[in-house]
């Protein structure tokens, strides 16, 4: 099951509203095939493992992180394929919260005299599927926050584009690959001119959809975001604009969505997240400057928050302090905490309860 979970982790953030599932098939204590859910959510892990196997699967044992699907959707049920291949035992960690499959596969397997065991590594697997559970059961998608700060808590360096070291920046790229969209503000794009892609060798295809909050559609057509919009999916939420700018951005294959406002005339962040979820995005990474991050913190919209802390102080070249925001974040928050050392820099992650 641990190996099946490793398979599932390969597709985390790339299956949209479908769960990232891993599967391992064993005969006589030897792994004969494995698979994971493919990009976009199909084919499923069990189907991939079965299709990749060149030998007969009679009397083999199948380990899968999530209860196999038992309903007809865009593909036929994985339960049917497992039964057809005469697999003798099925082990899955947790039941699928999707009501179309919840607790149904066990009955079908038992009718076909296939032994079933549930619960192996269930606590670890439940944590892995936190975003999937939230997508199925709650109004908002799973939201991660990420910010980089200096040792003296500044978020901007007037003398250097980078605050953290190369290893921290690489880790941030890896973080993007675990999400199906990355959300930022126009101000961040204007200041940093980022690409917001995953530029790790071999993971380029896991770059998330870029979503920009741009109130008046001021985004420059010479920005890296617009110049790369033919290659990487891009969505802009706006409030006010003119038809000319809308048409220009549409010609760059950018999807435009007019957003609702709050009482202050700014973006209604909850409504933005609801719309993002309706587009099929399950894991949202907010990667932005102080203002947008603060808006999410004030509304308690983060499920997990990542703070990259540099080993260096900026001093007089620093601005946009995160000190007050740190106090806001930790006030009355219950979270589990983890820390990673990145060659002097530190990554502190807080998973909110």
C-alpha positions, 0 to 999 in steps of 0.5 A, a space after each residue: 500500500 505504501 508503494 501504491 501511495 507513492 504511485 498516487 503521489 505522481 499525479 497529485 494536482 494533475 487529475 482535476 476533480 478526480 482523485 489521484 490514485 495509485 495501484 500495485 498488483 502482486 503475485 506471490 509477493 512479487 510486483 507484476 504491474 503498477 499504475 496511477 491516475 493519468 493527467 486530467 483524471 483518466 484512465 484510472 490507476 487500476 485500469 492503467 495497472 491492468 493494461 500495462 501487465 503483459 501476463 495473466 492476472 489470475 489469482 493476483 492481489 491488487 492494492 489501491 489507495 482508494 476504493 475502486 469506482 463501481 459506476 459508469 461515467 466517461 469510462 467503465 467501472 474499474 470493479 468490472 475490470 478487476 472482476 473480469 481479470 479474476 484477481 483474487 484479493 483487493 486491498 484498498 485503504 479508504 472508501 471513496 466519498 463519491 456517493 456513486 462509489 461509496 461502499 459499493 465495490 465491496 459488495 460486487 467483489 464479494 459476489 464474485 468471491 473476491 476477498 476484500 480488506 480495507 484500512 491499510 495505512 488509512 490515516 496516511 492515505 486520508 491525509 493525502 486525500 484531504 483536498 479530494 474530500 474537501 472537493 467532494 464535501 465542501 463549497 470551496 476547493 483546497 487552497 494552499 498559500 505560499 510566500 517568500 520572506 527574508 530573515 527580517 520578514 520582508 517580502 521585497 528586495 529593492 536590490 535583488 529580484 530573489 529573496 530566497 536561494 536556488 533550492 527554495 525556488 526549486 522547491 516552489 516549482 515542485 509545489 506548483 506541480 502538486 496543484 492544478 492552478 496557481 492564483 496571483 494578483 496583477 500587482 505581483 505580475 507587474 512587479 515580478 513578471 513571473 511565468 508561474 510554471 514548473 521549470 523542473 526537468 521532466 515536470 514541465 507538463 505539470 505546470 498549473 493553469 495560471 489564474 490572475 486577479 486583474 481588476 481593470 485588465 491592466 495586464 501588459 501584453 508584453 508580460 511573460 504571462 501573456 507571451 506564454 499564454 498560447 502554451 500554458 492555460 491562463 485565466 483572468 478574473 476582472 471587474 471593469 474593462 473595455 471591449 478592446 482589451 478583452 478582445 486583445 487578451 482573447 486573441 492570446 487564448 486567455 479565458 476572461 471571467 467577470 467577477 463579483 465584488 465585495 462591499 469594498 468593490 474589490 474581488 469577492 475571494 470566496 466567490 472567486 474560489 467557488 468559480 474556480 472549483 466550478 471549472 474543475 480545479 480541486 487544488 489551488 496554490 495562492 502565490 502572491 505578494 502581501 496584499 492578496 495573501 493577507 486577504 486570504 489570511 483574514 478570511 481563513 481561506 487557506 488549508 495549508 500555508 507555506 512560508 519560505 524563510 531566507 537565511 539572509 536579512 535585507 535590512 534597508 533594502 527591504 520593504 513590504 514587511 510580513 511581520 503583522 501578517 505573521 501575527 495575524 496568521 498565528 492568532 487563534 490558529 490550530 495547525 500541524 507544523 513541519 519544517 524543511 532545511 533548504 541549504 540555510 533557507 527554511 520552509 515552514 508549512 502549517 496545515 490548518 485544522 
